């Protein structure tokens, strides 16, 4: 693999190559040889390619990355590497086709029963697909569990402390390798977000995926859910988060005023602004420009991409003091709004995180906690 200069963030070569492939600017290298040399595809050996596929898979960009890799290999007459990419694409396409067929059946089952259902997160990465199928509903949990068991022979997976607080259930369905994760009536790591959650179905939009129609979150809700997941729970970005969010901004579909109003009411506006600033800063070295963010987004961001660091396959966000300050701001807003029950749930987050960290250190796993 070529030793091209790696920009900030401490990326390894595989992550650097993925970023270059997927964030390449318009009007880049024009000849096949120039493309292959620029992206280093001609020097990628089999082990490096397998590492690239594994990283692309964990970052939910394998379809987009392999299509770009195959295109460059074909243009440069590199049939061997083009075949490597084609094989990876075929395997992932089969997985996605099976998962989408189940997702359609599950949504049909909800609708036939008269229950609302919205696909969250999973289809944000299309043509890639996440590692599980995520849904949101305002339906009573007992009704959902009964539906999943009776119509899909689903088994309820063991629930962690975090699952119980977040009010989500995971289901295992025969023939579907991916888990089905259903969030019910609450969002956020501790289920503290009720107002955002309750309005998800009402604000949802319909998109076409693989010749199927699905109800998915509005653009504002999608960005808020991504922010809750990345800035307030996991504290890391997948590369898909960067690419997907940058695409929304590039296509001009973000209503920043609506996003600010909704996120402010939920106490996470600073987190959303910071999330967008991180995305903007990450794409800049590859495209020569960041996102065209309104001034009020930039001024509300608490930090940017300079705080990111790459470790264990993902782009890590600092917890102390940066993310802790965002958490404190969210809690303060809820207390000010007299949302005492949600505040009490949210106040448990540091203890949950501490328990998970201790469990990880002692047993090597945070299973049953986080």
DAZI-V846111 format. One record per pair of residues at least 4 apart in sequence whose C-alpha atoms are under 8 Angstrom apart, sorted by the first residue. I is the first residue (numbers start at 1). J is the second residue. Records with the same first field share a line. If there is no record, write none. Layout:
I = J ; J
This chain:
1 = 13 ; 40 ; 41 ; 42 ; 43 ; 44 ; 45 ; 48
2 = 39 ; 40 ; 41 ; 43 ; 44
3 = 13
4 = 40
6 = 10 ; 11 ; 12 ; 13 ; 16
7 = 11 ; 285
8 = 306
9 = 305 ; 306 ; 308 ; 309 ; 310 ; 315
10 = 309 ; 310
11 = 15 ; 16 ; 309 ; 310
12 = 16 ; 310
13 = 17
14 = 18 ; 48 ; 51 ; 52 ; 55
15 = 19 ; 52 ; 55 ; 313
16 = 20
17 = 21 ; 39 ; 40
18 = 22 ; 52 ; 56 ; 65
19 = 23 ; 24 ; 239 ; 286
20 = 24 ; 39 ; 286
21 = 39 ; 65 ; 68 ; 69
22 = 64 ; 65 ; 68 ; 243
23 = 243 ; 283 ; 286 ; 287
24 = 28 ; 286 ; 287
25 = 286 ; 287 ; 288
29 = 34 ; 35 ; 38
30 = 34 ; 35
31 = 35
32 = 36 ; 72 ; 75 ; 76
33 = 37 ; 76
34 = 38
35 = 39 ; 72 ; 76
36 = 40 ; 41 ; 42 ; 72 ; 73 ; 76
37 = 41 ; 42
40 = 44
41 = 69 ; 72 ; 73
42 = 73 ; 78 ; 81
44 = 48 ; 49
45 = 49
46 = 50
47 = 51
48 = 52
49 = 53
50 = 54
51 = 55
52 = 56
53 = 57 ; 62 ; 66 ; 88
54 = 58
55 = 59 ; 313
56 = 60 ; 61 ; 62 ; 65
57 = 61 ; 62
58 = 238 ; 313
59 = 238 ; 239 ; 240 ; 313 ; 314
60 = 125 ; 128 ; 129 ; 130 ; 131 ; 238 ; 239 ; 240
61 = 65 ; 125 ; 128 ; 239 ; 240
62 = 66 ; 89 ; 92 ; 128
63 = 67 ; 89 ; 92 ; 93 ; 127 ; 128
64 = 68 ; 127 ; 128
65 = 69
66 = 70 ; 85 ; 86 ; 88 ; 89
67 = 71 ; 85 ; 86 ; 89
68 = 72
69 = 73 ; 82 ; 85
70 = 74 ; 81 ; 82 ; 83 ; 85 ; 86
71 = 75 ; 82
72 = 76
73 = 77 ; 78 ; 79 ; 81 ; 82
74 = 78 ; 79 ; 82
78 = 82
79 = 83
80 = 84
81 = 85
82 = 86
83 = 87
84 = 88
85 = 89
86 = 90
87 = 91
88 = 92
89 = 93
90 = 94
91 = 95
92 = 96
93 = 97
94 = 98
95 = 99
96 = 100 ; 128 ; 129
97 = 101
98 = 102 ; 176
99 = 103 ; 133 ; 176 ; 178
100 = 104
101 = 105
102 = 106 ; 176
103 = 107 ; 133
104 = 108 ; 212 ; 214
105 = 109
106 = 110 ; 152
107 = 111 ; 117
108 = 112
109 = 113 ; 147 ; 151
110 = 114 ; 115 ; 116 ; 117 ; 147
111 = 115 ; 116 ; 117
115 = 137 ; 138 ; 139
116 = 137 ; 138 ; 139 ; 201
117 = 135 ; 136 ; 137 ; 138 ; 201 ; 215
118 = 135 ; 136 ; 137 ; 200 ; 201 ; 204 ; 214 ; 215 ; 216 ; 217
119 = 123 ; 133 ; 134 ; 135 ; 136 ; 214 ; 215 ; 216 ; 217
120 = 124 ; 134 ; 135 ; 136 ; 216 ; 217 ; 222
121 = 125 ; 130 ; 134 ; 222 ; 225 ; 226
122 = 129 ; 130 ; 132 ; 133 ; 134
123 = 128 ; 129 ; 130 ; 216
124 = 129 ; 244
125 = 129 ; 130 ; 240 ; 244
126 = 209
131 = 178 ; 179
132 = 178 ; 179 ; 180 ; 181
133 = 178 ; 179 ; 180 ; 181
134 = 180 ; 181 ; 182 ; 183
135 = 180 ; 181 ; 182 ; 183
136 = 182 ; 183 ; 184 ; 185 ; 200
137 = 182 ; 183 ; 184 ; 185 ; 201
138 = 184 ; 185 ; 198
139 = 143 ; 144 ; 184 ; 185
140 = 144 ; 184
141 = 145 ; 184
142 = 146
143 = 147
144 = 148
145 = 149 ; 156
146 = 150
147 = 151 ; 152
148 = 152 ; 153 ; 154 ; 171
149 = 153 ; 154 ; 155
150 = 154
152 = 173 ; 174
153 = 173 ; 174
154 = 171 ; 172 ; 173 ; 174
155 = 171 ; 172 ; 173
156 = 169 ; 170 ; 171 ; 172
157 = 169 ; 170 ; 171 ; 172
158 = 170 ; 368
159 = 163 ; 164 ; 169 ; 170 ; 368
160 = 164 ; 367 ; 368 ; 369 ; 370
161 = 165 ; 352 ; 368 ; 369 ; 370
162 = 166 ; 189 ; 190 ; 352 ; 369 ; 370
163 = 167 ; 168 ; 169 ; 370
164 = 168 ; 169
165 = 189 ; 190 ; 191 ; 345
166 = 183 ; 186 ; 187 ; 188 ; 189 ; 190 ; 191 ; 192
167 = 183 ; 184 ; 185 ; 186 ; 187 ; 190 ; 191
168 = 181 ; 182 ; 183 ; 184
169 = 181 ; 182 ; 183
170 = 179 ; 180 ; 181 ; 182
171 = 179 ; 180 ; 181
172 = 176 ; 177 ; 178 ; 179 ; 180
173 = 177 ; 179 ; 180
183 = 187
185 = 194 ; 197 ; 198
186 = 191 ; 192 ; 193 ; 194 ; 197 ; 198
187 = 191 ; 192 ; 193 ; 194 ; 196 ; 197 ; 225
188 = 192 ; 193 ; 225 ; 228 ; 229 ; 233
189 = 228 ; 229 ; 232 ; 233 ; 349
190 = 345 ; 346 ; 348 ; 349
191 = 342 ; 345 ; 346
192 = 342 ; 343 ; 345 ; 346
193 = 197 ; 266 ; 342
194 = 198 ; 342
195 = 199 ; 266
196 = 200 ; 221 ; 262 ; 266
199 = 203
200 = 204 ; 217 ; 218 ; 221
201 = 217
203 = 217 ; 218
204 = 215 ; 216 ; 217 ; 218
205 = 215 ; 216 ; 217 ; 218
206 = 213 ; 214 ; 215 ; 216
207 = 213 ; 214 ; 215 ; 216
208 = 212 ; 213 ; 214
209 = 213 ; 214
217 = 221 ; 222
218 = 222
219 = 223 ; 248 ; 253 ; 254 ; 255
220 = 224 ; 254 ; 255 ; 258 ; 259 ; 262
221 = 225 ; 259
222 = 226
223 = 227 ; 245 ; 272
224 = 228 ; 259 ; 263 ; 268 ; 272
225 = 229
226 = 230 ; 241
227 = 231 ; 232 ; 271 ; 272 ; 275
228 = 232 ; 233
229 = 233 ; 234 ; 235
230 = 234 ; 235 ; 236 ; 237
231 = 235 ; 236 ; 271 ; 275 ; 317 ; 323
232 = 323 ; 326 ; 327
235 = 316 ; 317 ; 318 ; 319 ; 323
236 = 314 ; 315 ; 316 ; 317
237 = 241 ; 242 ; 314 ; 315 ; 316 ; 317
238 = 242 ; 314 ; 315
239 = 243 ; 314 ; 315
240 = 244
241 = 245
242 = 246 ; 279 ; 282 ; 283
243 = 247
244 = 248
245 = 249 ; 276 ; 279
246 = 250 ; 279 ; 280 ; 283 ; 291
247 = 251
248 = 252 ; 253 ; 254
249 = 253 ; 254 ; 291 ; 292
250 = 291 ; 292
254 = 259
255 = 259
256 = 260 ; 294
257 = 261
258 = 262
259 = 263
260 = 264 ; 269
261 = 265
262 = 266
263 = 267 ; 268 ; 269 ; 272
264 = 268 ; 269 ; 270
266 = 330 ; 333 ; 334
267 = 329 ; 330 ; 331 ; 332 ; 333 ; 334
268 = 272 ; 326 ; 329 ; 330
269 = 273 ; 300
270 = 274 ; 300 ; 301 ; 302 ; 326
271 = 275 ; 301 ; 302 ; 326
272 = 276 ; 301
273 = 277 ; 297 ; 298 ; 300 ; 301 ; 302
274 = 278 ; 298 ; 300 ; 301 ; 302 ; 303 ; 304
275 = 279 ; 301 ; 304
276 = 280 ; 297
277 = 281 ; 297 ; 298 ; 301 ; 303 ; 304 ; 305
278 = 282 ; 303 ; 304 ; 305 ; 308
279 = 283 ; 291 ; 305
280 = 284 ; 290 ; 291 ; 305
281 = 285 ; 290 ; 304 ; 305 ; 306
282 = 286 ; 290 ; 305
283 = 287 ; 288 ; 289 ; 290 ; 291
284 = 288 ; 289 ; 290 ; 291
285 = 289
293 = 297 ; 298
294 = 298
295 = 299
296 = 300
297 = 301
302 = 322
303 = 307 ; 322
304 = 308
307 = 317 ; 318
308 = 315 ; 316 ; 317 ; 318
309 = 315 ; 316 ; 317
310 = 314 ; 315 ; 316
311 = 315 ; 316
317 = 323
318 = 322 ; 323
319 = 323 ; 324
320 = 324 ; 325
321 = 325
322 = 326
323 = 327
324 = 328
325 = 329
326 = 330
327 = 331
328 = 332
329 = 333
330 = 334
331 = 335 ; 343 ; 346 ; 347
332 = 336
333 = 337
334 = 338 ; 339 ; 340 ; 342 ; 343
335 = 339 ; 340 ; 343
339 = 343
340 = 344
341 = 345
342 = 346
343 = 347
344 = 348
345 = 349
348 = 352
349 = 353
350 = 354
351 = 355
352 = 356 ; 369 ; 370
353 = 357 ; 370
354 = 358
355 = 359 ; 369
356 = 360 ; 366 ; 367 ; 369 ; 370
357 = 361 ; 366
358 = 362
359 = 363 ; 364 ; 365 ; 366
360 = 364 ; 365 ; 366
361 = 365
366 = 370
